[in-house]
Structure formats: structure tokens, C-alpha cells
């Protein structure tokens, strides 16, 4: 399943790109993600916890930086893991590309996500909604961490202000789904302006 997302960070593109050099800092911005070990050769072991409706999944696996294009400000990450209780597997190739947007940076993210087991039972809409929420939180956390580091706070002390709970993500995803349904229901009934 291909999911596209984008967000803006109110920081210059070169500063955001330098932040992407510090993979543990980047991972700390994504709610539910924890790097557990640096394996060398741009490989990392870690865990990702996510709640999809009533099911909480905790994946353990590895991620590797497959490509880093400094002039184009583009990074490709390949990650795979299995749920620690054996309820499924996930694999993802994520591509992030940065571009200047006014005084800030637009980050375009393409995720090619493959799910099996419990996570695969959810539809594309729910998975897209949860991904959109995680990307919003990621952007907010990244902005806060960059500002904290600029103020002289050490990376270890720059805690992410928004650590999303599974319940909070589920509520926000339900709100997005409801808005999508209401748009489909009411859009056909809007008067034609011509």
C-alpha cells in the first residue's frame, strides 16, 4: 500500500536536512518508536508500538538507510519487523524529500507499506488516517526538537512534547474517518454554482 504525506517545518531546509543526519533524533520524533541498538552500516534495531482500533501491536525489527542524496535532500529507509506476540509482520520503504517552502521546509513522504496478520485487517482508510496523524505529530516533535537544540538543550534532554497515546491516535483517526464519510455524503448535495 502506497501512502503519500507531506508536512512543513518552520525551519530552513539545510537545518532540517542536518537534523536528518541524527537518526536517533529523527526516530525520537515519531510517536511509539524506540531505537534499541545501532548496528553499523546505517542499520538500526528498534521497536514500534502502534494501536489500530482495539489492537495494540508492538513490532521489533531493523531499519536501514538505503540511500541518502545530499544535493537532492532525499533519504530512503527500508524497515521490517514482526509483532512481538507473533500477530503479524510489517515492511516499509519510506522516502523523504525536503524542499524549501517560504522560510521553512516542506517534507514529502512516500511510504510503501506491506502488512500481514492483525494489522492487515484494517482498511486503507484507517491505516492512512493513523499515518496522517503520526506524520503531524512527527512534524510537531521535529520542530520542537530543532528549537530545543538551537537553544542549547542537549539532544538527550530534548524530549518530544507530543507523545501520542494509542487512545489519542484512535480518537483522532476516527475523527478523520468521520470527516471523510461526511464529505462523501454531503458533497453530492452541494448546489452547482453554474
N, C-alpha and C positions, 0 to 999 in steps of 0.2 A: 504494500500500500504506500503510495507516494503522498506525502503531506508537505505542503508549502506554507511557510510562515515568514513574517518579517516584523521587525520592530526597530525603534530608534533609540539611541543612547545619546544623551546631551553632552557628548564629549567628542573632541576631534578624532578623525578616523585613525591617525597614526597612534594616538594614545590607546584607543580601543584595540588596535592590532597588537600593540606591545602587551596589553593585558592578556591577549590570547596566547602569548608565549608561556604564560604561567598556567599550565593545565590544572594543577590542584586548585588554583583560584577560580578558574573557569568552572570546574566541576562543583565547587562550593556554592556557586550561584544557582545551580539547578536543584530545586527542592527534591528531597528524597535521595540525593546522590552522595555517595561517600567513596573517595578513593582510599583503598586499603594498602596498596603497595605500588611502588614504581618498579617496573620490570626491566627497564632499559630499552634501548632502540625505539623510543617513543611509544612504549607499551605500558599499560597500567591495569592493575586489578582493582575491582571495586564492586560496590553494591548499589542497586537502585530499588527503592521501595515506591510502589505506586498503588493507589486504590482506584479500582474500576468498579463503580457501583458498590455492591456489598463485598466484593472480593479484594483482599489486600494481597498483593504479590510482592515478593522480595527476590529480585534477581541478583545472582552473583556471576561475575564474568570478567571479561577483559575488553579493553578498548585500545586501539592503536591509531596513531596519526599516520594516515596513508599518504597524504600529500599536504604540503604547505608551500603555497606560492606567494612569496613576499611581495613581488611587484603587483600582482593582481589582488592581493589581500584576500586570499581564498584558502580555506583549510578543509580537509576531508578526513573524517573519523569513521573507522569501522569498529563496531562493537557487537558483542554477542554474549548472551548469558542464559542461565537456566534458573527457574524458580527454585528456591532452596527447599521447598516441600515437594518438588517434582511435579508441579501442576502446569508446566509449560516452559516454552523457550521463546526467546526474542533475539532478533538480529536486526541491526540497523547500520545503514551507511548514511552519515549525516554530512552535509556540505554547508558551510557557512561562508558567505562572501560579504565583504564590507565595502561600503561606498560612502563618500561624503554626501551629507544631506543638510544643506544650510551650514550652521555652525556645529552640527552634530554628525552622527554616523547612522546610516541605515544598514541593518544586518539582515540579509536574506538567508533563510534557512530552508534547505530541502532535505527531508527525511525519507529514506526508502526503508520502510519498517515491515518486517516479517514476524508474525506472531503465530504461536501454536499453543494448544492447551487452553486453560481458563481464560487467558487474555484474548484469545482469538474469537471467543463467543460474542464479544461486543462488536457492534456495528461500526462502520467507518465514521459515522456522525459522532458517536460518543468518544471514540479514540481521537478524532480531530479536535473535539471540544476540549478534552483533557490536555492535548498537546498545545492548543492555543493558550490555555491558562498557564501551563508550565512555561511557555515562551514569554508571556507577560511577566511572570514572577522572575524568570531568569534575567530579563532586561532590567527590571527594577533593582534586583540584587546586584547586577553588574554595575549599574550606575552608582549605587551606594558604596560598593567596594572601591571603585576607582576614586570616588570623592574621599573616602576614608584614607586610602593610601596616599593621595595627594596632600592630605592634612598631616601626614607623618605617622599614621597608625600602622603598625606592622601588619603584614598580611594575615598572620595568625590571629590577631585581635580584631580584624575587620569582619565581624560576624554579619551574616546576611540578615537584614531586618525582616524579611518576609520568608519564613519557613512554613510553607503551606502544609496544613494538615490534610489527611485523606478526606475527612468530612468536609472541610472547606472547599477542596477541589471538586468533590462530588456535587456540592450545592451550586458552585459556580458553573460546572458543566451542565447541570440540569437547567439552569437559567439560560445558558446559550442554546440548549436544545429547544426549550420552550419558545424562545425568541425566533428560532429558525422555523418552527412549526407555525407560529402565528403569522410570520411573514408569508409563508406559503398559502395560508388560509385567507389572509386579507388582501394580498396583492392582486388576485384576480378581480376583486370587487372595487378597486380604486377607479374613479372616473377617468375616462380618456380625455386628456387635455385638448385634443384637436377638435 
